[in-house]
Amino acid sequence: MAKVLLVDDDVELIELLRDYLCGEGFIVELAHDGESGVRAALAGGVDIVVLDVMMPGGGGVEALRRIRAAGTLPVLMLTAKGDDDDRIAGLELGADDYVPKPCTPRELAARLRAILKRVAAGAVGTVPAPIQAGALTLWPAERRAEQAGRALELTSTEFSLVELLARQAGRVVSKAVLSQEALGRPLSRFDRSIDVHMSSIRHKLGQLPDGRSRIQTVIRKGYQLIV
């Protein structure tokens, strides 16, 4: 059973979410502010964090920054409905995905399972061969990536996106496919999550010797990895 850490100052909400998630087979731990949430997340034993970014005093944003600085523990944000600025800021800090508030417990559970499934992909059964795409090497079972022998610190979602592009290196992969396969949900009309994640990936992969980005945007079609 996966252990979920819920961090939100809305006590009534996270107790409701806890009761539902426990009924769905999750183990749930609660924290009501950013500081205690960070301590619980970094203490170990947690599989995924659900974090309200807009806790008073900027605690959610700072908590996300500290959790991400310490490693790649999956983080799902709770964001204000329709507030694109908060959503993009969280994704830029390395959150794996988001759910707008108010959210249904069922939707939250589905998003958690999608992220955890990606993290666990390849961990059971036959170990898949490494993926080689130019100087980039991926080990899917270990969720580990290197470029020219240099370790890449990718979040779970970033790894899934890079893996999809690496398997189709040189070919365009549509945003619809990237969203469905890497985020576990259909692409919605105004969702910029893929674009924000790709911006972070571009920064981490750096440029080709000729100065071009390794991740190319193909307008109205998608993205491709150049090797």
Backbone torsions as a table, in degrees:
resi	resn	phi	psi	omega
1	MET	NA	134.4	-179.1
2	ALA	-78.1	143.1	177.7
3	LYS	-101.8	123.9	-177.5
4	VAL	-110.7	133.8	174.0
5	LEU	-104.3	117.7	177.3
6	LEU	-99.0	122.6	-178.7
7	VAL	-121.7	109.6	-178.4
8	ASP	-163.2	142.0	179.2
9	ASP	-82.6	-5.6	176.1
10	ASP	-84.4	91.9	-172.6
11	VAL	-60.8	-43.8	-177.7
12	GLU	-62.5	-41.6	-178.8
13	LEU	-64.6	-49.5	-174.4
14	ILE	-73.9	-23.0	173.3
15	GLU	-70.3	-37.2	175.9
16	LEU	-64.7	-45.2	179.1
17	LEU	-63.9	-39.3	178.8
18	ARG	-60.1	-47.4	-177.8
19	ASP	-60.5	-41.0	-179.7
20	TYR	-67.9	-47.6	-177.1
21	LEU	-64.3	-37.1	176.6
22	CYS	-62.5	-38.8	177.1
23	GLY	-66.4	-21.2	178.3
24	GLU	-93.0	5.3	175.5
25	GLY	98.2	4.5	177.1
26	PHE	-86.5	153.7	166.5
27	ILE	-97.1	131.3	-171.6
28	VAL	-125.1	133.3	173.1
29	GLU	-118.6	144.4	-176.7
30	LEU	-114.3	147.2	169.7
31	ALA	-142.8	144.6	-171.9
32	HIS	-111.3	4.4	175.8
33	ASP	-153.6	165.4	-174.7
34	GLY	-62.6	-41.2	-176.4
35	GLU	-63.3	-49.2	179.6
36	SER	-68.6	-30.3	177.1
37	GLY	-65.0	-42.4	178.0
38	VAL	-63.4	-44.7	179.6
39	ARG	-59.0	-45.7	-178.8
40	ALA	-66.6	-39.6	-178.9
41	ALA	-65.4	-40.2	-175.4
42	LEU	-87.2	-6.6	179.2
43	ALA	-74.8	-15.4	-179.8
44	GLY	95.1	163.2	177.7
45	GLY	87.4	-4.8	178.9
46	VAL	-99.6	135.2	-179.3
47	ASP	-91.4	-29.2	-177.4
48	ILE	-160.1	148.7	-179.4
49	VAL	-115.9	134.8	170.5
50	VAL	-108.5	117.8	-168.7
51	LEU	-126.4	124.2	172.1
52	ASP	-77.8	114.0	-175.4
53	VAL	-69.1	-31.6	-172.7
54	MET	-99.5	44.8	171.3
55	MET	-70.9	154.3	-176.8
56	PRO	-54.4	144.4	176.0
57	GLY	76.2	14.1	-179.2
58	GLY	71.9	15.1	-176.0
59	GLY	-60.1	-35.1	-178.9
60	GLY	-67.7	-42.7	179.6
61	VAL	-64.4	-45.1	179.9
62	GLU	-66.0	-38.7	178.0
63	ALA	-61.5	-43.7	178.3
64	LEU	-61.1	-43.7	179.6
65	ARG	-60.5	-43.3	-177.5
66	ARG	-71.1	-39.0	178.2
67	ILE	-64.4	-44.2	-178.8
68	ARG	-69.3	-34.6	178.7
69	ALA	-64.7	-26.4	-176.7
70	ALA	-87.6	-13.0	-178.9
71	GLY	163.5	-161.7	-174.0
72	THR	-112.9	26.0	175.4
73	LEU	-54.4	126.0	-178.3
74	PRO	-58.8	136.4	179.2
75	VAL	-130.1	126.8	174.8
76	LEU	-109.3	125.1	-178.7
77	MET	-88.2	147.3	164.4
78	LEU	-105.0	121.6	-176.1
79	THR	-123.7	157.3	177.3
80	ALA	-64.5	136.7	-177.3
81	LYS	-60.6	126.9	177.4
82	GLY	81.3	-0.3	-178.9
83	ASP	-92.4	88.9	-176.8
84	ASP	-65.8	-33.3	-177.6
85	ASP	-62.3	-45.4	179.2
86	ASP	-65.0	-40.9	-178.7
87	ARG	-63.0	-47.9	-179.2
88	ILE	-66.5	-40.1	178.8
89	ALA	-60.1	-42.1	178.7
90	GLY	-65.7	-42.7	178.4
91	LEU	-64.4	-37.6	178.8
92	GLU	-65.8	-28.2	177.1
93	LEU	-81.1	-5.7	173.8
94	GLY	110.1	12.4	175.4
95	ALA	-65.3	148.8	-177.1
96	ASP	-80.0	-33.2	179.8
97	ASP	-167.0	-178.5	-179.3
98	TYR	-143.5	157.9	170.1
99	VAL	-132.7	124.2	178.9
100	PRO	-72.5	141.7	175.3
101	LYS	-91.9	146.5	-3.1
102	PRO	-74.7	141.2	-179.3
103	CYS	-117.0	156.8	175.6
104	THR	-87.7	143.8	177.1
105	PRO	-55.9	-34.4	-179.6
106	ARG	-64.2	-43.2	178.8
107	GLU	-64.6	-42.2	179.3
108	LEU	-60.3	-45.5	179.3
109	ALA	-60.2	-40.4	179.6
110	ALA	-64.7	-42.0	179.5
111	ARG	-65.8	-40.7	178.5
112	LEU	-61.5	-45.4	179.9
113	ARG	-62.6	-38.1	-179.7
114	ALA	-63.2	-44.6	179.6
115	ILE	-66.6	-46.1	-178.5
116	LEU	-64.7	-33.6	177.1
117	LYS	-64.5	-40.1	178.0
118	ARG	-64.9	-41.7	-179.3
119	VAL	-63.2	-38.7	-176.0
120	ALA	-85.3	-6.4	-175.7
121	ALA	-57.2	128.4	178.1
122	GLY	84.6	-5.5	-176.9
123	ALA	-76.7	-20.4	-178.5
124	VAL	-116.8	139.5	176.9
125	GLY	90.9	-155.4	-177.0
126	THR	-64.2	131.7	179.5
127	VAL	-76.0	120.3	-178.7
128	PRO	-69.8	152.5	178.7
129	ALA	-68.1	153.1	175.8
130	PRO	-59.7	151.7	176.3
131	ILE	-100.2	125.5	-179.8
132	GLN	-113.8	125.0	177.4
133	ALA	-138.0	92.1	-174.9
134	GLY	64.4	-128.0	179.9
135	ALA	-81.5	-3.4	-176.8
136	LEU	-94.3	131.3	176.6
137	THR	-127.9	131.2	179.3
138	LEU	-121.4	139.0	173.2
139	TRP	-114.6	93.5	-173.2
140	PRO	-57.6	-39.3	-178.1
141	ALA	-63.8	-31.2	-178.4
142	GLU	-98.9	-4.6	-175.4
143	ARG	52.8	45.6	-175.5
144	ARG	-122.2	142.3	-177.8
145	ALA	-137.8	143.8	174.4
146	GLU	-135.1	149.6	173.2
147	GLN	-128.5	116.5	-177.0
148	ALA	53.1	39.3	178.1
149	GLY	83.0	-1.3	-179.8
150	ARG	-100.1	126.8	-179.2
151	ALA	-65.3	138.0	176.8
152	LEU	-106.6	128.9	178.4
153	GLU	-91.1	93.2	-178.4
154	LEU	-108.6	139.8	171.7
155	THR	-70.5	170.7	-179.4
156	SER	-58.5	-45.0	-179.6
157	THR	-67.5	-42.0	177.8
158	GLU	-59.8	-42.2	179.0
159	PHE	-61.2	-44.0	-179.2
160	SER	-61.6	-40.3	178.9
161	LEU	-66.8	-45.1	179.4
162	VAL	-63.2	-39.8	179.0
163	GLU	-61.1	-44.6	178.6
164	LEU	-60.8	-43.0	-179.7
165	LEU	-69.6	-38.6	-178.7
166	ALA	-66.6	-36.2	178.2
167	ARG	-66.9	-22.2	179.4
168	GLN	-119.1	34.7	-174.8
169	ALA	-51.1	130.9	-179.1
170	GLY	87.0	-9.5	179.1
171	ARG	-111.1	153.8	179.2
172	VAL	-81.0	131.4	174.5
173	VAL	-112.2	124.9	-175.4
174	SER	-68.7	154.6	176.9
175	LYS	-63.5	-32.6	178.9
176	ALA	-63.2	-43.2	178.1
177	VAL	-67.5	-43.0	-180.0
178	LEU	-61.0	-42.6	-179.9
179	SER	-65.6	-46.7	-177.5
180	GLN	-65.6	-44.2	-174.0
181	GLU	-82.9	-36.4	-175.6
182	ALA	-93.9	-34.3	179.9
183	LEU	-100.2	-15.6	178.4
184	GLY	77.2	23.1	179.6
185	ARG	-151.0	154.3	178.4
186	PRO	-64.5	152.0	177.0
187	LEU	-73.9	127.5	175.9
188	SER	-97.8	161.7	-168.3
189	ARG	-58.3	-44.1	-173.8
190	PHE	-107.8	16.1	-177.8
191	ASP	-79.1	119.9	-179.6
192	ARG	-103.5	11.7	-175.4
193	SER	-56.8	-46.9	-179.2
194	ILE	-58.9	-43.8	-178.9
195	ASP	-61.6	-41.4	-179.3
196	VAL	-67.6	-43.8	177.7
197	HIS	-61.2	-40.9	-179.6
198	MET	-64.9	-35.2	177.1
199	SER	-61.4	-42.7	177.9
200	SER	-65.7	-42.3	179.7
201	ILE	-62.8	-42.2	177.9
202	ARG	-55.7	-45.2	-179.4
203	HIS	-61.8	-41.2	-176.6
204	LYS	-73.5	-34.4	-178.9
205	LEU	-80.6	-24.5	-179.7
206	GLY	75.4	-166.1	-174.7
207	GLN	-104.7	159.9	170.7
208	LEU	-72.8	162.6	179.7
209	PRO	-54.2	-28.3	-179.3
210	ASP	-88.1	6.6	176.1
211	GLY	92.8	-7.4	178.5
212	ARG	-76.9	154.3	173.5
213	SER	-70.0	145.4	176.7
214	ARG	-72.6	-21.5	176.8
215	ILE	-109.0	116.3	-178.3
216	GLN	-103.9	135.9	173.0
217	THR	-88.9	127.9	175.5
218	VAL	-108.7	105.8	-170.8
219	ILE	-54.4	131.5	179.4
220	ARG	65.1	9.6	178.4
221	LYS	-124.1	-51.5	-179.9
222	GLY	157.1	-140.7	-177.3
223	TYR	-131.4	154.7	173.7
224	GLN	-141.6	148.3	176.5
225	LEU	-92.7	125.5	178.5
226	ILE	-97.7	128.3	-177.8
227	VAL	-118.1	NA	NA
